[in-house]
Amino acid sequence: MLPRLLALPPGLVDNATRVRWELLLEDLPDLPMSETGEGPALAPAAKVLEGIKNSENPELYAVYPYRLYGVGKPDLDMARRTFARRRVKGSRGWQQDDTQAAFLGLAKEASTLLARRFAAKDPGSRFPAFWGPNFDWIPDQDHGTNGLMALQTMLLQAEGDRILLFPAWPKEWDVDFKLHAPKRTIVEGRYRGGKLEALTVTPEARGGDVQILDPQ
C-alpha cells in the first residue's frame, strides 16, 4: 500500500507525511520465502513460533487482497507454486481460494472452486442463498460475497490504467456482463460459443486500456 500512497500527486499530502511513508517502506522486511523441491514459494511467516491452528493461508494474501502477484506481473510461476502448495484448501465461508486462483489466471481451478461454492446449501434453510454455517452462522454472508468477488475477478481485473478481460475465464462458459472498473469506467459485453460477440467500454477513451485475453 505504501508505494501506492507515495505515487499520489504532489500536494495531496504534506512533505512530512510523505517522508514518514518513505522511511516506513525502507524499514519493511522482504516477504518471507521458503524453498521447495520445485523452486521458491511464499511462506506464511519468517518463522512459525508454535503449532499451526488457523484455517487460512496468509502467504497468499500477497496475491489477494494485496495484489503483489498475479496475471501480467513478475514471478507468476512462483505465486502459482505457492497456491498449489497451500496448506488449507477450500471454497466455503471466508476462504479465498477461488478469488486467489482467478488473480493467478488459473481458470480451471477458479471455476471448479466457484461452482462448488455456489452449489453448497444449508439443508435446514428454505432459501438456497442461506449458506452456512461454515465457520460462523447461517446465513453466511462471507460465502456469497467471496463467490461474487471470484466470479467478477475471473472476468475482469483492473489495476492502474490496465484492464484485463477474461484473465481466468473458462472458454466453455457463456456470459453477458456489465462491470465497473476504476476511473468511472464501465465494461459491458457478451461472450458466446468461444467468441466475444460484443464489447462496449465507457468512456470510449478507456478502450485502449482494455487487454482481451483468451478464455481457457
N, C-alpha and C positions, 0 to 999 in steps of 0.2 A: 504493500500500500504506500510505503514511503516514496518510492520512485514516482508513483502517480501524483502524489502531493507535490513533489519537487518539480513536476512538469507543468504545474499550474502557471498561468500567465503572470508576469511580474505585476505587483500592485494589489493582488488579491489577499496577500498576507504580508505582515511586516518582516523585515530582514532578520530580526532576532529569532522569530519562529522558524524561518527557513534554515537558519544556522543550526538550530536545535535538531531539526529533521535530518540535516546532513550528518551531524555528529552521531545521532542515534543509528543512522544507516551504516556508518562506518563501524559501529560497535557490534552490530548484529552478527552472530556466528553464521557460518555456512550451514545449509541444510544437512542434517545427518544422513550419511550414506552407509550402505552395507555391501559387502562383496558376496556374490553368489557364483555358482559354477558357470553361469551363463553371462556374467558381467555385473556391473554395479547396479544397485537399486536403491531407492529411497528407503530410509529407516524410520521407524516410529519415534525414535529418540536417540540422542547420542549415547545414552546409557540407560538401560532399564534397571531400576533400583529394587524392584520387588516383583512378585508374581503378577502376571497379566490377568486382569479380571474384566476389562471393558469389552464392549461389543462393537467397537468402532475400529477403523483403520486410519489413524491420524497421519500416517505417512502420505496418504492420498489426498489430504487437504491441500497439498501443493498443486493438485490437478483441479480440484473444486473444493472449496469456493475461491481459492486464491489465484487460480488460473496461471500458474508459472509454467506449466507444461500442457501441451495439447496439440491439436492439428495445426500444422504450419509453424510450429515452434521447435527450438532445439531440443535434442535428447528425447524425442518422442519414443524411440525404441526402449530407452531406459525406463521411461514412465509406464509404458505398456508392460514391461517386465515386472515392475513393481505391482501393477494391478493384477497380473496373473498370479503373483505370489502372495496376495493379500491373505491375512490370517482369517478374517471374518468375512464370509460370503453370504449375500442375501439381497433381497429386494422388497423388504417389508418395513413398515414403520418409518423411522428416520434414516434407515440405511440409504446410502447414496450411490450404490454400485452402478445402477443404470445411468445416472447422470454422469458419473465419472467415466464410464465406458463411452458415453456419447462424446464427451470432450476429448477423449483419446482416439476418436474416429473408429471405434470398434462397433460397427453396425450390428453384426450378428449377436454379440454379447448384449448390447444395449436393448435390442428388440426382444430377445428372449427374456431378459430380466423384466422389461416393461410389461410384456404380455402376462408373465407370471404375477406381477404386482396387481394388475387390473383384474385378473381372474380370481383373485382372493376375495372372500366374502365371509362375514360373520354369520354363521348359520342361525344364530338366535335373533337376528335383526330382519325386519321386513324389507328394508331398502338396501339394494346392492352396494351403494356407496358408504354404508356404515361399516367401514373396515375396522379391524381390530380383534382383540385388544393389542396384539403385538407386544410392544414394550410398555404400553401405558394403559389405555382405556378405549372404550367404544363411545362414539365414533373416533377413529384415529385420523386426525387431520393431516398429520405428518405423511401418512401413507399416500393419500391422494395428491398432496402438494408436491412431493418428490416425484411422483409419476408424471404430473403435468410438466414439471421442470425438465425431466428427462426427455419427454416427447418433443418439447419445443427445441431443446438443445440438439436433438438428433436432426431436426430440420434446419435450424439456423443458429449460428454462433457469431457474435459480434464483439469486436474489441478495437478501440480506437476508430479509425475510419473503415476498417476492414469488415466486410460482412460475408461469411461463408454460408452457402446454401447447400443442403444435403451433406453435411460433413460426416454423418453417421446414419444415413437413411437406407433401409433395405430396399433394393430395387423392385421387389415384388409388392410393395405397399403403395397403393394409390392414395392420393391425398389432395384435398383442397385446403389452402392455408392463407391466413392473413395475420402476420406477426409484426410486432413493433421492434425497432432497432434504435440505437442511440441517434441523437441529433434529429429527433422528431421524424424518423424515417419509418415508413410502412412498406413491408414487402408482402405482396399478395400473388398467389399463383395456383396452378393446377397441374398435377402430375398424374399421368395415366399410362398404363401399359409400358412402363420403362421410358417414357418421354415427357419432357417438360412442355406442356401444351400452351401454357400462358404464364406470363410473368409481368407484374406491374410494380414499379418502385416509385414511391412518392416521398420527397420530391424527385423529379427526373434526374437532377444533377447528382443524386447519390447512386444512380445506376452504375456508374463506372467503378464504384467501390464494392460491387457485388461480384463475388467469385463463385461460379457454379461448379460444384464438384460432382463426380459420378456416383450415384447411389450404388450400394454394394450388393 
